C-alpha cells in the first residue's frame, strides 16, 4: 500500500489531521515540510498509539521527530526509517503565513 499524502496548509497554532502510515511493512517514509510564506514554526510529529484501531479509546501521545523536523522555520525534507502508526503536522508558533507537509511511503511491489 503506497502512501502519498499532502496535508491542508495550517495558518495558526494548531495540529493537523494525522496521516496513517503502513507500519507493517517497515518502509522508509519521505517527509517534506513546506513553509509557504510568513513567519511560523512547525514540527512533524509521530505516534505509536493504535489510533487506527476503532476499539482504541485512549489519547494518542505525539512526539516530534528530531532535526530537521522539530522547530522548523523554513522548508525542510528528510527520511524517517522507523515504523510509526501516523504522522501529523503541528504548527507550534505563528505570526503570519502557512505551512503544510507532504508524506511519501512506497510499497514492496
MOPAC internal coordinates of N, CA, C and O (Angstrom, degrees):
PM7 1SCF
backbone

  N    0.0000 0     0.00 0     0.00 0    0    0    0
  C    1.4355 1     0.00 0     0.00 0    1    0    0
  C    1.5247 1   108.39 1     0.00 0    2    1    0
  O    1.2310 1   119.78 1   -76.81 1    3    2    1
  N    1.3114 1   118.02 1   103.19 1    3    2    1
  C    1.4587 1   121.23 1   176.40 1    5    3    2
  C    1.5195 1   109.61 1   -75.69 1    6    5    3
  O    1.2310 1   120.64 1   -35.99 1    7    6    5
  N    1.3189 1   116.37 1   144.01 1    7    6    5
  C    1.4557 1   121.97 1   179.73 1    9    7    6
  C    1.5172 1   107.69 1  -123.04 1   10    9    7
  O    1.2310 1   120.90 1   -55.87 1   11   10    9
  N    1.3261 1   115.88 1   124.13 1   11   10    9
  C    1.4631 1   121.79 1   177.33 1   13   11   10
  C    1.5202 1   106.09 1  -139.85 1   14   13   11
  O    1.2310 1   120.15 1   -78.97 1   15   14   13
  N    1.3190 1   117.32 1   101.03 1   15   14   13
  C    1.4622 1   122.21 1  -173.30 1   17   15   14
  C    1.5230 1   110.51 1  -130.09 1   18   17   15
  O    1.2310 1   121.57 1   -27.46 1   19   18   17
  N    1.3186 1   114.60 1   152.54 1   19   18   17
  C    1.4546 1   122.49 1   172.34 1   21   19   18
  C    1.5186 1   106.57 1  -131.66 1   22   21   19
  O    1.2310 1   120.43 1   -47.67 1   23   22   21
  N    1.3230 1   116.78 1   132.33 1   23   22   21
  C    1.4563 1   120.02 1   179.48 1   25   23   22
  C    1.5203 1   110.21 1   -82.77 1   26   25   23
  O    1.2310 1   121.12 1   -15.65 1   27   26   25
  N    1.3066 1   115.46 1   164.35 1   27   26   25
  C    1.4614 1   120.82 1   170.35 1   29   27   26
  C    1.5187 1   108.10 1   -68.64 1   30   29   27
  O    1.2310 1   120.33 1   -31.16 1   31   30   29
  N    1.3058 1   116.97 1   148.84 1   31   30   29
  C    1.4616 1   120.87 1   179.00 1   33   31   30
  C    1.5215 1   109.80 1   -69.34 1   34   33   31
  O    1.2310 1   121.12 1   -42.74 1   35   34   33
  N    1.3167 1   115.47 1   137.26 1   35   34   33
  C    1.4542 1   121.68 1   175.08 1   37   35   34
  C    1.5210 1   108.47 1   -97.15 1   38   37   35
  O    1.2310 1   120.67 1   -41.50 1   39   38   37
  N    1.3304 1   116.33 1   138.50 1   39   38   37
  C    1.4493 1   121.37 1   179.47 1   41   39   38
  C    1.5103 1   112.06 1  -131.41 1   42   41   39
  O    1.2310 1   120.91 1  -150.86 1   43   42   41
  N    1.3331 1   115.86 1    29.14 1   43   42   41
  C    1.4661 1   121.92 1   176.74 1   45   43   42
  C    1.5259 1   107.67 1  -163.47 1   46   45   43
  O    1.2310 1   120.38 1    -8.58 1   47   46   45
  N    1.3249 1   116.87 1   171.42 1   47   46   45
  C    1.4604 1   120.65 1   178.36 1   49   47   46
  C    1.5231 1   107.86 1   -72.90 1   50   49   47
  O    1.2310 1   120.96 1   -74.13 1   51   50   49
  N    1.3224 1   115.78 1   105.87 1   51   50   49
  C    1.4569 1   122.12 1  -178.29 1   53   51   50
  C    1.5198 1   109.58 1  -166.49 1   54   53   51
  O    1.2310 1   120.56 1   -15.98 1   55   54   53
  N    1.3144 1   116.54 1   164.02 1   55   54   53
  C    1.4680 1   122.16 1   174.57 1   57   55   54
  C    1.5229 1   108.63 1  -102.23 1   58   57   55
  O    1.2310 1   121.02 1   -41.56 1   59   58   57
  N    1.3270 1   115.66 1   138.44 1   59   58   57
  C    1.4479 1   121.14 1  -179.20 1   61   59   58
  C    1.5222 1   112.73 1   -82.46 1   62   61   59
  O    1.2310 1   121.39 1    -3.03 1   63   62   61
  N    1.3168 1   114.94 1   176.97 1   63   62   61
  C    1.4587 1   122.33 1   178.80 1   65   63   62
  C    1.5258 1   110.13 1   -70.03 1   66   65   63
  O    1.2310 1   119.60 1   -46.43 1   67   66   65
  N    1.3443 1   118.37 1   133.57 1   67   66   65
  C    1.4635 1   120.73 1   179.14 1   69   67   66
  C    1.5293 1   112.82 1   -63.82 1   70   69   67
  O    1.2310 1   120.97 1   -34.47 1   71   70   69
  N    1.3179 1   115.75 1   145.53 1   71   70   69
  C    1.4613 1   122.76 1   173.70 1   73   71   70
  C    1.5277 1   107.10 1  -107.07 1   74   73   71
  O    1.2310 1   119.48 1   -63.77 1   75   74   73
  N    1.3385 1   118.60 1   116.23 1   75   74   73
  C    1.4648 1   120.63 1   178.38 1   77   75   74
  C    1.5269 1   110.88 1   -67.83 1   78   77   75
  O    1.2310 1   120.91 1   -39.39 1   79   78   77
  N    1.3309 1   115.87 1   140.61 1   79   78   77
  C    1.4610 1   121.27 1   178.49 1   81   79   78
  C    1.5275 1   109.58 1  -113.18 1   82   81   79
  O    1.2310 1   120.64 1   -19.13 1   83   82   81
  N    1.3225 1   116.38 1   160.87 1   83   82   81
  C    1.4654 1   121.76 1   176.27 1   85   83   82
  C    1.5249 1   107.98 1   -90.71 1   86   85   83
  O    1.2310 1   120.36 1   -94.69 1   87   86   85
  N    1.3151 1   116.92 1    85.31 1   87   86   85
  C    1.4625 1   120.87 1  -176.34 1   89   87   86
  C    1.5199 1   112.62 1   -80.24 1   90   89   87
  O    1.2310 1   119.52 1   171.26 1   91   90   89
  N    1.3243 1   118.52 1    -8.74 1   91   90   89
  C    1.4685 1   121.11 1  -179.87 1   93   91   90
  C    1.5301 1   112.05 1   -73.89 1   94   93   91
  O    1.2310 1   119.93 1   146.60 1   95   94   93
  N    1.3381 1   117.75 1   -33.40 1   95   94   93
  C    1.4634 1   121.51 1  -177.78 1   97   95   94
  C    1.5194 1   113.76 1   -87.59 1   98   97   95
  O    1.2310 1   120.09 1   167.39 1   99   98   97
  N    1.3448 1   117.43 1   -12.61 1   99   98   97
  C    1.4675 1   122.22 1   176.04 1  101   99   98
  C    1.5346 1   111.34 1    54.43 1  102  101   99
  O    1.2310 1   121.35 1  -125.93 1  103  102  101
  N    1.3260 1   115.02 1    54.07 1  103  102  101
  C    1.4641 1   121.39 1   179.62 1  105  103  102
  C    1.5199 1   110.34 1  -105.22 1  106  105  103
  O    1.2310 1   119.75 1   -30.99 1  107  106  105
  N    1.3356 1   118.08 1   149.01 1  107  106  105
  C    1.4673 1   120.78 1   177.85 1  109  107  106
  C    1.5339 1   111.74 1   -58.91 1  110  109  107
  O    1.2310 1   121.09 1   -28.58 1  111  110  109
  N    1.3231 1   115.52 1   151.42 1  111  110  109
  C    1.4537 1   122.64 1  -179.58 1  113  111  110
  C    1.5277 1   107.76 1  -120.96 1  114  113  111
  O    1.2310 1   120.42 1   -58.00 1  115  114  113
  N    1.3331 1   116.80 1   122.00 1  115  114  113
  C    1.4607 1   121.20 1   174.55 1  117  115  114
  C    1.5223 1   107.98 1   -89.92 1  118  117  115
  O    1.2310 1   120.86 1   -48.50 1  119  118  117
  N    1.3331 1   115.96 1   131.50 1  119  118  117
  C    1.4607 1   121.21 1  -178.57 1  121  119  118
  C    1.5204 1   108.90 1  -127.77 1  122  121  119
  O    1.2310 1   121.24 1   -44.41 1  123  122  121
  N    1.3144 1   115.23 1   135.59 1  123  122  121
  C    1.4585 1   121.08 1   174.89 1  125  123  122
  C    1.5266 1   107.46 1  -127.90 1  126  125  123
  O    1.2310 1   120.64 1   -58.78 1  127  126  125
  N    1.3207 1   116.38 1   121.22 1  127  126  125
  C    1.4570 1   122.86 1   173.27 1  129  127  126
  C    1.5161 1   106.58 1   -98.07 1  130  129  127
  O    1.2310 1   120.40 1   -59.43 1  131  130  129
  N    1.3237 1   116.84 1   120.57 1  131  130  129
  C    1.4583 1   121.71 1  -175.42 1  133  131  130
  C    1.5293 1   109.05 1  -112.05 1  134  133  131
  O    1.2310 1   120.58 1   -64.75 1  135  134  133
  N    1.3244 1   116.50 1   115.25 1  135  134  133
  C    1.4567 1   121.60 1   173.28 1  137  135  134
  C    1.5227 1   106.04 1   -90.10 1  138  137  135
  O    1.2310 1   120.83 1   -70.55 1  139  138  137
  N    1.3177 1   116.02 1   109.45 1  139  138  137
  C    1.4633 1   121.66 1  -175.75 1  141  139  138
  C    1.5199 1   110.44 1   -70.97 1  142  141  139
  O    1.2310 1   120.91 1   133.69 1  143  142  141
  N    1.3217 1   115.86 1   -46.31 1  143  142  141
  C    1.4575 1   120.12 1  -177.35 1  145  143  142
  C    1.5175 1   109.43 1  -168.25 1  146  145  143
  O    1.2310 1   121.26 1   -10.13 1  147  146  145
  N    1.3152 1   115.19 1   169.87 1  147  146  145
  C    1.4499 1   120.65 1   170.45 1  149  147  146
  C    1.5135 1   115.23 1    83.03 1  150  149  147
  O    1.2310 1   122.18 1    13.07 1  151  150  149
  N    1.3181 1   113.43 1  -166.93 1  151  150  149
  C    1.4526 1   122.57 1  -179.17 1  153  151  150
  C    1.5188 1   107.97 1  -118.16 1  154  153  151
  O    1.2310 1   120.74 1   -73.92 1  155  154  153
  N    1.3183 1   116.19 1   106.08 1  155  154  153
  C    1.4491 1   121.07 1   179.78 1  157  155  154
  C    1.5228 1   109.70 1  -152.31 1  158  157  155
  O    1.2310 1   120.65 1   -18.09 1  159  158  157
  N    1.3126 1   116.36 1   161.91 1  159  158  157
  C    1.4608 1   122.54 1  -179.07 1  161  159  158
  C    1.5183 1   108.53 1  -126.76 1  162  161  159
  O    1.2310 1   120.85 1   -47.60 1  163  162  161
  N    1.3289 1   115.98 1   132.40 1  163  162  161
  C    1.4593 1   120.63 1  -176.61 1  165  163  162
  C    1.5178 1   111.32 1  -131.42 1  166  165  163
  O    1.2310 1   121.86 1   -22.66 1  167  166  165
  N    1.3168 1   114.04 1   157.34 1  167  166  165
  C    1.4612 1   122.17 1   169.83 1  169  167  166
  C    1.5229 1   107.65 1  -131.59 1  170  169  167
  O    1.2310 1   121.03 1   -27.66 1  171  170  169
  N    1.3176 1   115.63 1   152.34 1  171  170  169
  C    1.4536 1   121.53 1   170.88 1  173  171  170
  C    1.5213 1   105.39 1  -106.96 1  174  173  171
  O    1.2310 1   120.83 1   -51.89 1  175  174  173
  N    1.3257 1   116.01 1   128.11 1  175  174  173
  C    1.4593 1   121.70 1  -173.15 1  177  175  174
  C    1.5227 1   111.24 1  -120.06 1  178  177  175
  O    1.2310 1   121.12 1   -19.90 1  179  178  177
  N    1.3210 1   115.47 1   160.10 1  179  178  177
  C    1.4616 1   121.20 1   177.14 1  181  179  178
  C    1.5215 1   109.55 1  -133.43 1  182  181  179
  O    1.2310 1   121.61 1   -19.14 1  183  182  181
  N    1.3260 1   114.52 1   160.86 1  183  182  181
  C    1.4590 1   120.87 1   171.58 1  185  183  182
  C    1.5231 1   109.04 1  -132.56 1  186  185  183
  O    1.2310 1   121.58 1   -30.98 1  187  186  185
  N    1.3218 1   114.59 1   149.02 1  187  186  185
  C    1.4646 1   121.78 1   172.89 1  189  187  186
  C    1.5218 1   110.33 1  -106.54 1  190  189  187
  O    1.2310 1   120.29 1   178.62 1  191  190  189
  N    1.3192 1   117.06 1    -1.38 1  191  190  189
  C    1.4614 1   121.62 1   179.13 1  193  191  190
  C    1.5210 1   109.73 1   -72.22 1  194  193  191
  O    1.2310 1   120.16 1   -31.34 1  195  194  193
  N    1.3423 1   117.29 1   148.66 1  195  194  193
  C    1.4732 1   121.06 1  -174.93 1  197  195  194
  C    1.5284 1   113.02 1   -79.54 1  198  197  195
  O    1.2310 1   120.32 1  -120.18 1  199  198  197
  N    1.3337 1   116.99 1    59.82 1  199  198  197
  C    1.4565 1   120.29 1  -174.86 1  201  199  198
  C    1.5352 1   113.02 1   -67.43 1  202  201  199
  O    1.2310 1   119.79 1   164.57 1  203  202  201
  N    1.3229 1   118.01 1   -15.43 1  203  202  201
  C    1.4629 1   121.26 1   178.79 1  205  203  202
  C    1.5219 1   112.29 1   -84.04 1  206  205  203
  O    1.2310 1   120.43 1   166.55 1  207  206  205
  N    1.3177 1   116.79 1   -13.45 1  207  206  205
  C    1.4652 1   122.62 1   179.30 1  209  207  206
  C    1.5261 1   108.52 1   -80.20 1  210  209  207
  O    1.2310 1   119.86 1   -61.16 1  211  210  209
  N    1.3333 1   117.87 1   118.84 1  211  210  209
  C    1.4614 1   119.49 1  -177.39 1  213  211  210
  C    1.5301 1   113.81 1   -63.53 1  214  213  211
  O    1.2310 1   119.92 1   163.23 1  215  214  213
  N    1.3206 1   117.75 1   -16.77 1  215  214  213
  C    1.4653 1   119.67 1   178.82 1  217  215  214
  C    1.5322 1   112.33 1   -88.85 1  218  217  215
  O    1.2310 1   120.03 1   174.22 1  219  218  217
  N    1.3446 1   117.55 1    -5.78 1  219  218  217
  C    1.4627 1   121.19 1   179.52 1  221  219  218
  C    1.5232 1   109.30 1   -73.33 1  222  221  219
  O    1.2310 1   120.58 1   -55.00 1  223  222  221
  N    1.3189 1   116.50 1   125.00 1  223  222  221
  C    1.4637 1   120.84 1  -177.88 1  225  223  222
  C    1.5237 1   112.04 1  -117.95 1  226  225  223
  O    1.2310 1   119.90 1  -174.83 1  227  226  225
  N    1.3153 1   117.79 1     5.17 1  227  226  225
  C    1.4545 1   121.15 1  -178.36 1  229  227  226
  C    1.5137 1   112.63 1   -80.88 1  230  229  227
  O    1.2310 1   121.38 1    -0.52 1  231  230  229
  N    1.2990 1   114.97 1   179.48 1  231  230  229
  C    1.4621 1   122.42 1   175.09 1  233  231  230
  C    1.5235 1   107.74 1  -102.67 1  234  233  231
  O    1.2310 1   120.54 1   -55.62 1  235  234  233
  N    1.3044 1   116.56 1   124.38 1  235  234  233
  C    1.4649 1   121.10 1  -176.53 1  237  235  234
  C    1.5254 1   110.77 1   -66.03 1  238  237  235
  O    1.2310 1   121.18 1   -37.91 1  239  238  237
  N    1.3160 1   115.34 1   142.09 1  239  238  237
  C    1.4570 1   122.21 1   171.88 1  241  239  238
  C    1.5184 1   107.74 1   -96.94 1  242  241  239
  O    1.2310 1   120.49 1   -59.28 1  243  242  241
  N    1.3210 1   116.67 1   120.72 1  243  242  241
  C    1.4635 1   122.39 1  -179.77 1  245  243  242
  C    1.5216 1   109.06 1  -104.96 1  246  245  243
  O    1.2310 1   121.13 1   -46.10 1  247  246  245
  N    1.3307 1   115.44 1   133.90 1  247  246  245
  C    1.4622 1   122.20 1  -178.74 1  249  247  246
  C    1.5222 1   108.53 1  -125.45 1  250  249  247
  O    1.2310 1   120.10 1   -46.64 1  251  250  249
  N    1.3220 1   117.42 1   133.36 1  251  250  249
  C    1.4654 1   121.17 1   178.97 1  253  251  250
  C    1.5235 1   109.93 1   -72.75 1  254  253  251
  O    1.2310 1   120.87 1   -44.00 1  255  254  253
  N    1.3246 1   115.93 1   136.00 1  255  254  253
  C    1.4514 1   120.06 1   169.80 1  257  255  254
  C    1.5252 1   107.52 1   -63.15 1  258  257  255
  O    1.2310 1   120.23 1   -23.38 1  259  258  257
  N    1.3034 1   117.17 1   156.62 1  259  258  257
  C    1.4648 1   120.88 1   176.06 1  261  259  258
  C    1.5124 1   111.16 1   -72.61 1  262  261  259
  O    1.2310 1   121.27 1    16.74 1  263  262  261
  N    1.3201 1   115.17 1  -163.26 1  263  262  261
  C    1.4529 1   122.72 1  -179.45 1  265  263  262
  C    1.5271 1   110.34 1   -56.46 1  266  265  263
  O    1.2310 1   118.54 1   -42.69 1  267  266  265
  N    1.2889 1   120.40 1   137.31 1  267  266  265
  C    1.4645 1   128.77 1     9.59 1  269  267  266
  C    1.5349 1   112.99 1   -96.12 1  270  269  267
  O    1.2310 1   119.94 1  -171.17 1  271  270  269
  N    1.3325 1   117.72 1     8.83 1  271  270  269
  C    1.4643 1   121.14 1  -170.22 1  273  271  270
  C    1.5255 1   115.15 1   -91.88 1  274  273  271
  O    1.2310 1   119.26 1  -176.04 1  275  274  273
  N    1.2888 1   119.02 1     3.96 1  275  274  273
  C    1.4587 1   120.96 1  -179.55 1  277  275  274
  C    1.5272 1   109.35 1  -111.45 1  278  277  275
  O    1.2310 1   120.34 1   -59.22 1  279  278  277
  N    1.3072 1   116.95 1   120.78 1  279  278  277
  C    1.4556 1   120.81 1   179.27 1  281  279  278
  C    1.5123 1   113.90 1    71.26 1  282  281  279
  O    1.2310 1   119.91 1  -148.27 1  283  282  281
  N    1.3241 1   117.77 1    31.73 1  283  282  281
  C    1.4665 1   121.61 1  -176.81 1  285  283  282
  C    1.5274 1   111.26 1   -76.08 1  286  285  283
  O    1.2310 1   121.13 1   -44.85 1  287  286  285
  N    1.3230 1   115.44 1   135.15 1  287  286  285
  C    1.4609 1   121.32 1   177.29 1  289  287  286
  C    1.5363 1   111.92 1  -115.82 1  290  289  287
  O    1.2310 1   120.58 1   175.11 1  291  290  289
  N    1.3194 1   116.50 1    -4.89 1  291  290  289
  C    1.4581 1   122.58 1   176.04 1  293  291  290
  C    1.5267 1   108.12 1  -133.07 1  294  293  291
  O    1.2310 1   120.29 1   -12.17 1  295  294  293
  N    1.3082 1   117.04 1   167.83 1  295  294  293
  C    1.4645 1   120.95 1   178.89 1  297  295  294
  C    1.5230 1   110.14 1   -63.83 1  298  297  295
  O    1.2310 1   120.66 1   -43.91 1  299  298  297
  N    1.3360 1   116.35 1   136.09 1  299  298  297
  C    1.4559 1   122.61 1   179.89 1  301  299  298
  C    1.5236 1   108.88 1  -142.25 1  302  301  299
  O    1.2310 1   120.95 1   -18.25 1  303  302  301
  N    1.3319 1   115.79 1   161.75 1  303  302  301
  C    1.4586 1   120.19 1   175.68 1  305  303  302
  C    1.5176 1   109.15 1  -147.03 1  306  305  303
  O    1.2310 1   121.45 1   -17.86 1  307  306  305
  N    1.3144 1   114.83 1   162.14 1  307  306  305
  C    1.4498 1   119.91 1   179.22 1  309  307  306
  C    1.5178 1   110.82 1  -179.00 1  310  309  307
  O    1.2310 1   121.38 1     1.55 1  311  310  309
  N    1.3145 1   114.96 1  -178.45 1  311  310  309
  C    1.4631 1   122.03 1  -177.90 1  313  311  310
  C    1.5194 1   108.80 1  -123.88 1  314  313  311
  O    1.2310 1   121.45 1   -43.39 1  315  314  313
  N    1.3255 1   114.83 1   136.61 1  315  314  313
  C    1.4625 1   122.41 1   176.03 1  317  315  314
  C    1.5198 1   107.20 1  -111.61 1  318  317  315
  O    1.2310 1   120.06 1   -49.82 1  319  318  317
  N    1.3158 1   117.48 1   130.18 1  319  318  317
  C    1.4621 1   120.40 1  -176.95 1  321  319  318
  C    1.5230 1   113.26 1  -107.23 1  322  321  319
  O    1.2310 1   119.72 1   171.96 1  323  322  321
  N    1.3202 1   118.13 1    -8.04 1  323  322  321
  C    1.4622 1   120.32 1   178.89 1  325  323  322
  C    1.5216 1   110.18 1   -85.04 1  326  325  323
  O    1.2310 1   119.76 1   -37.70 1  327  326  325
  N    1.3318 1   118.07 1   142.30 1  327  326  325
  C    1.4634 1   119.25 1   177.43 1  329  327  326
  C    1.5312 1   110.52 1   -71.04 1  330  329  327
  O    1.2310 1   120.66 1   -42.59 1  331  330  329
  N    1.3168 1   116.34 1   137.41 1  331  330  329
  C    1.4657 1   122.59 1   176.71 1  333  331  330
  C    1.5248 1   108.28 1  -136.71 1  334  333  331
  O    1.2310 1   120.73 1   -23.83 1  335  334  333
  N    1.3259 1   116.22 1   156.17 1  335  334  333
  C    1.4640 1   120.85 1  -179.45 1  337  335  334
  C    1.5284 1   110.82 1   -78.48 1  338  337  335
  O    1.2310 1   120.39 1   137.89 1  339  338  337
  N    1.3280 1   116.87 1   -42.11 1  339  338  337
  C    1.4619 1   120.44 1  -178.59 1  341  339  338
  C    1.5262 1   109.85 1  -155.37 1  342  341  339
  O    1.2310 1   121.58 1   -20.95 1  343  342  341
  N    1.3404 1   114.58 1   159.05 1  343  342  341
  C    1.4602 1   123.12 1   179.29 1  345  343  342
  C    1.5246 1   107.57 1  -127.93 1  346  345  343
  O    1.2310 1   120.68 1   -34.50 1  347  346  345
  N    1.3324 1   116.30 1   145.50 1  347  346  345
  C    1.4585 1   119.55 1   174.27 1  349  347  346
  C    1.5258 1   110.35 1  -144.28 1  350  349  347
  O    1.2310 1   121.59 1   -19.25 1  351  350  349
  N    1.3276 1   114.57 1   160.75 1  351  350  349
  C    1.4701 1   122.87 1   176.04 1  353  351  350
  C    1.5227 1   106.85 1   -96.76 1  354  353  351
  O    1.2310 1   120.28 1   -46.44 1  355  354  353
  N    1.3171 1   117.06 1   133.56 1  355  354  353
  C    1.4581 1   121.73 1   177.63 1  357  355  354
  C    1.5284 1   108.35 1  -127.89 1  358  357  355
  O    1.2310 1   120.74 1   -66.86 1  359  358  357
  N    1.3351 1   116.18 1   113.14 1  359  358  357
  C    1.4588 1   120.03 1   176.09 1  361  359  358
  C    1.5293 1   106.89 1   -85.74 1  362  361  359
  O    1.2310 1   121.06 1   -65.25 1  363  362  361
  N    1.3186 1   115.57 1   114.75 1  363  362  361
  C    1.4611 1   120.71 1  -172.54 1  365  363  362
  C    1.5211 1   113.82 1   -96.41 1  366  365  363
  O    1.2310 1   119.77 1   162.70 1  367  366  365
  N    1.3239 1   118.04 1   -17.30 1  367  366  365
  C    1.4703 1   122.39 1   175.63 1  369  367  366
  C    1.5203 1   107.62 1  -151.05 1  370  369  367
  O    1.2310 1   120.93 1   -36.02 1  371  370  369
  N    1.3272 1   115.84 1   143.98 1  371  370  369
  C    1.4556 1   119.51 1  -177.55 1  373  371  370
  C    1.5201 1   110.41 1  -148.02 1  374  373  371
  O    1.2310 1   121.15 1   -49.24 1  375  374  373
  N    1.3151 1   115.40 1   130.76 1  375  374  373
  C    1.4561 1   121.94 1   170.17 1  377  375  374
  C    1.5254 1   108.52 1  -116.19 1  378  377  375
  O    1.2310 1   121.14 1   138.13 1  379  378  377
  N    1.3397 1   115.42 1   -41.87 1  379  378  377
  C    1.4589 1   120.17 1   179.74 1  381  379  378
  C    1.5276 1   108.98 1  -161.93 1  382  381  379
  O    1.2310 1   120.91 1   -12.87 1  383  382  381
  N    1.3260 1   115.86 1   167.13 1  383  382  381
  C    1.4569 1   121.71 1   173.77 1  385  383  382
  C    1.5123 1   114.47 1    81.56 1  386  385  383
  O    1.2310 1   121.34 1    16.75 1  387  386  385
  N    1.3436 1   115.04 1  -163.25 1  387  386  385
  C    1.4600 1   120.81 1  -177.34 1  389  387  386
  C    1.5225 1   110.63 1  -153.51 1  390  389  387
  O    1.2310 1   121.33 1   -12.70 1  391  390  389
  N    1.3238 1   115.06 1   167.30 1  391  390  389
  C    1.4589 1   122.21 1   178.35 1  393  391  390
  C    1.5260 1   108.56 1  -153.87 1  394  393  391
  O    1.2310 1   120.66 1   -22.23 1  395  394  393
  N    1.3213 1   116.34 1   157.77 1  395  394  393
  C    1.4714 1   121.95 1   177.03 1  397  395  394
  C    1.5173 1   108.37 1  -148.99 1  398  397  395
  O    1.2310 1   120.56 1    -9.13 1  399  398  397
  N    1.3444 1   116.54 1   170.87 1  399  398  397
  C    1.4618 1   120.24 1   175.13 1  401  399  398
  C    1.5200 1   110.62 1  -122.63 1  402  401  399
  O    1.2310 1   121.49 1   -27.84 1  403  402  401
  N    1.3271 1   114.76 1   152.16 1  403  402  401
  C    1.4612 1   124.04 1   170.99 1  405  403  402
  C    1.5292 1   106.72 1  -118.69 1  406  405  403
  O    1.2310 1   120.64 1   -40.32 1  407  406  405
  N    1.3263 1   116.38 1   139.68 1  407  406  405
  C    1.4543 1   121.77 1  -178.97 1  409  407  406
  C    1.5186 1   108.55 1  -131.68 1  410  409  407
  O    1.2310 1   120.94 1   -45.26 1  411  410  409
  N    1.3312 1   115.81 1   134.74 1  411  410  409
  C    1.4646 1   121.32 1   177.77 1  413  411  410
  C    1.5168 1   108.67 1  -134.31 1  414  413  411
  O    1.2310 1   120.97 1   -55.39 1  415  414  413
  N    1.3289 1   115.75 1   124.61 1  415  414  413
  C    1.4635 1   121.97 1   174.19 1  417  415  414
  C    1.5175 1   106.66 1  -133.83 1  418  417  415
  O    1.2310 1   120.45 1   -60.95 1  419  418  417
  N    1.3073 1   116.74 1   119.05 1  419  418  417
  C    1.4563 1   121.26 1  -177.97 1  421  419  418
  C    1.5137 1   112.35 1   -75.26 1  422  421  419
  O    1.2310 1   121.14 1     9.03 1  423  422  421
  N    1.3127 1   115.42 1  -170.97 1  423  422  421
  C    1.4583 1   120.42 1   174.39 1  425  423  422
  C    1.5207 1   108.63 1  -131.52 1  426  425  423
  O    1.2310 1   120.58 1    -2.29 1  427  426  425
  N    1.2909 1   116.49 1   177.71 1  427  426  425
  C    1.4748 1   120.67 1  -175.39 1  429  427  426
  C    1.5280 1   112.66 1   -87.02 1  430  429  427
  O    1.2310 1   119.67 1  -177.98 1  431  430  429
  N    1.3142 1   118.24 1     2.02 1  431  430  429
  C    1.4739 1   120.74 1  -178.37 1  433  431  430
  C    1.5098 1   111.60 1   -87.74 1  434  433  431
  O    1.2310 1   120.10 1   180.00 1  435  434  433

